[in-house]
Amino acid sequence: MLKIKEQLVNTVVNLAGDEEKLIGRLGTIARIGKYLAPTHGHRKQLSQLQWAMDHDHPAIELIRRIVRDTNRSTLQGFVNLFVNHAWDGYRQRRRFEKEHGLFPPSFVVISPLAACNLHCVGCYAGAYGHREPNLTYEDMEKIIEEVREWGCRFITISGGEPTLYWDRIPGGDRGIRDLCDQYDDMVFLMYTNGTLIDEQMASEMAELGNITPAISIEGFRAETDARRGEGVFNKVMNAMDTLHEKEAFFGASVTYTTKNVDVVGSDEFVEMLMDKGCFYAWCGILCTYQSAGSLTYH
């Protein structure tokens, strides 16, 4: 049987920088692989890839952008996400389902801390985050090892503000940077306000290649600073510029509220994110309720 897994790895990594050859080779793999892949799920994935390429789906343009605008380490990170999570991981999750009677999650969210360096309106972290206990490095190792057993290779890191622990998690001498390096066959998505991402941190993220920061933003300057504090918008823009310069893979985290829905849903805002180098945006809705004398933000 054709070793589809190895061919996918070699295709992406060895053709880095040759956009047209890469797209053409992926098309060949999809056409052949959908007949030879080991499971129905894998055959379906490859059939969807071929359909997307035949119909010029926007997802193919994303692949092109990744090839053009990220470094080799990031490309390897994407290979890991597809091969180790979607390919091998899928089979592991299927075995888990047969053994335990339920299909395990495809990814998990770890919040190592509640503390944050900002005090955003409507967020719990600014109110009591620094009083909450944090996970240790060893706690996070244990969680990751457990989810790897059922075939998960994708971890989301939330907070609080995870970049506070980038270099070192309290109680030890290792941080989130070391965690990503230790588990280099996995991919980590990290929600962050972006204000602590400097040139060194951006360089380290790009070099690791398997962590993608999703930077919180509420719209343009007026909307972002109104919720997150004066000057935060400029810091976010600087973080995005630096990550883009380092050829890192990053995106935005956008919260819809009644105060910004028209702005963040506009073409101008989306185009700004694309111009800054964002590859994706996670969009959510913030809702709170009003109690006596409290501030409502919805």
N, C-alpha and C positions, 0 to 999 in steps of 0.2 A: 504493500500500500504506500502511496505517495506520502512522504513525511510533511504534511501540510504545516504543522506547527513550526518545524525548523525553517521551512521555506518562507513563512511569513516573517519570522525573525530576520532572516538574512535579507529579505527584500527591503524592509524598512530601513535597517541600519546601513546596509551596503549601498543603497541608492539614495542616501541622504544627500540632498543638494541637487538631485536630478529629478525634478518634479514630474515631467512627462513620462519618463521611464518608470517611475514609481507607480503612478496612476495606472499605466498600462499593465504593469506586472500584477498589481492588485486585481485588475479585471480578469486576468488569466487565472489567478488563484481562485477567484470567486466562481468562475465558470466551471473549472475542473473540480474544485473542492466541494461544491454543493452535491456532487454525486459520490464522493469518496470519504467525506467526513464521517467520523465514527458514530455520531448520535443524531437524532432528529433535530435537537436544538442547535447543534453546530451547522447542520445542513441548512436550517432555516436562517441562521445568521449570515451565512455566505450567500444565500439566495437574496436576502435583503440588501447585501452589499452590491451584488450585481445589478439589482433593480435600481438602486440609488445611482450607480454609475451610468447605467443606460438612460436614465431620466434626468441626469445632471442635477441631482438633488443637492440642496445647500450643504448637506453634510460632506459632500465631496470637496466643496470649496474650503471647508474647515480643514480637511486633510491637507489640501494644497497650502493653506496658510501655515499649518504646523510645520510642513517641510520647508517652507520659505523662511519663516520668521522665528524658529526656535533652534536651539543647538542640538548636537548629537546626543547629549545626555538626556534631554527631554524626549527625543525620539525613542530612545531606549526605554524611557519610562512608559511611553504609550505602548510599546511592544509588550512590556510586562503586564500592563493593564489588560490588553487583549488576550495574550497567550496564557498568562498565569491566572487571571481572574475569569475571563469570559470562556476560555478554552478548557484548560485543566481544572480550574475552579468549578466550572459548571458540572463536570463529571463527579468531582468530589461532593458537591452539593446534592447531586442526584443519589449518590451512595448514602449520604446522610439521611435523605428522605426515605429511602427504602428501609434503613435500619431503625429510624426513630418515628416514622409516620408523619413527618412534616418537613416542608422545604425551608431550609434556614435562610436568614436574611442575606442579601447580596452584599450589603455593607453595614457597618456599624458606626455610630457617632460616639466619640470619646470627648468629654469635657474635663480636661485635667485641672481646671481652675475656674473660679467664678470672679476673680479679681480682674479689674480693668483700669487702664490709665485715663479713661474718659468717663464722663457722667452724662450719657445720652438720655434724652427725655423718653420715658416709657420703658427703660431697661432696668432689670433687677441688679445688674453688676455694680452700678454706681451707688446703689443704696446700701448693699450689705456684702458685696462680693469679697472684700478683703477679710471679712470675718469667717468666711467659709473655709473648710479644710481643702487641701488639694490632693490630687493623685500623685503618687511618687513615680519615678521612672520604672521601678519594679512593678508597680500596679499596672502601668500601661503595657509593659512587656507581657505580663500574664494575660491581659485581655487579648492582645494581638495574637499570642500563641494559641489561645483557645479558639479564636475565630478562624485562624489559619487551618485548624483541624477540619473545619467543615467546608473549606474551599474559598474563604473570603480573602481577597487580596486588595481590597479598597477600603480605606479608613477615612472618615471625616473627623477633623479635630475642631472642636468648638470651644466656647469659653463662657464668660470672660474674654480676655485678650491673650491668645496663645503665644504671641510673639514675646510676651513677658518671660516666657520659659524657653525661648529659642536656644539660648546658650546653656542654661542650667535650670533644672527643676529643683526647688527647695528640698533639702534632705539628701542631696547627692551632688555629683559633679558633672552630670550629663543632662542634655536638654533635648528638645524636639528635633533639633538638627541631627543629633546623634542617633535618635530613634529612626529617622528617615534613612540614615546611612546604614544602620544595622539591618534594616529590612528593605534592602535595595531591590527586591523582587516584588515590592508592593507599591501602590500609589496612594498618596495622602492629599486630601483636600483640606485646606485650613481656612476657616472664616476668620477674618482679621479686620480691624479698623484701618490698618495700613500706616498709621502714624509713626510706628517704630521701624519701618522697613527703610534702612539706609543702604548705601552702596555695598557695604560688606555683606549684609544679610541677603540682599538681592543676588549678589554674586554667588553666595553659598547655595541659595535656592536653585539658581540656574545650573550650578555645577552638580548638585545632587540629581536634578532632573526628574525626581519622583514626588515632588511636592508642589502643589499649585495653590497659591493664595487667592481666595475670593474676597475682594476688598469691599467693605461696606461703603455705600454712597447713597445719598437721599435725593439726588438731583444735581442741580448746579450749585454754585456757591451759596446762594441765599437759603436753599432748602437744606443743604448739608450742614452748614454752620448753625442754622436755627435749631436743629435737633442735636448735633454732636459737639458744638462749641466753636467759637470764633477761631478761624485759621485752619480748621480741620480740612476743609476742601482743598486748600493749597497743599497741605501735606499729602493728601490722597493723590493729587495730580503728580506731585514729585515722586511718590512711590511708584505709580504706574509708569512714569517716564523712565525711572531707573530700572525697573523690571524689564521694560521693553528694550532698553539699551543692552541689557545683559542677555537678551534672547530667552528669557524665562517664559513659562506658560502660566498665565494668570487670567483672572476674570473679575467680575464685580458681583456683589451681593446687594440687591436692591429691595428696599422695603416700601411697599405701596401703602399710603395712608390717604385720608381725605385731603390732606394738606399738600400732597405732591403728585397725585395720580396723573394729572394732566401733563406735568413736566416729564416724569419718568416714562410715560407712555408715548412721548413725542419722538419724531424722527431725529430731531436735533440732538436729543440726549443719547439715543442709541448710536448715532453717528459719532458723537464725541467719544463714547466708550471704544468704538472700533478704531478711531484715529489714535487713541491712547495705547492701542495694542491689546485690548481685552479680547480674549477668545470666546468668552461665554459670559452669561449673567444668570445668577439665581435670583428669582423674584418671589417675594412673599408678602403677606399682608399682616400689618400690626393692628391688633384690636385690644382695647382695654375697656373696662367699665368704670363708671363714675360712682364713687361713694361720697359720703358727706364731706365736703371741703377738700376733696382731692382733685388733682389735675387729670383731665381726660385727654388721651392722645389716641386717635383711632384713624 
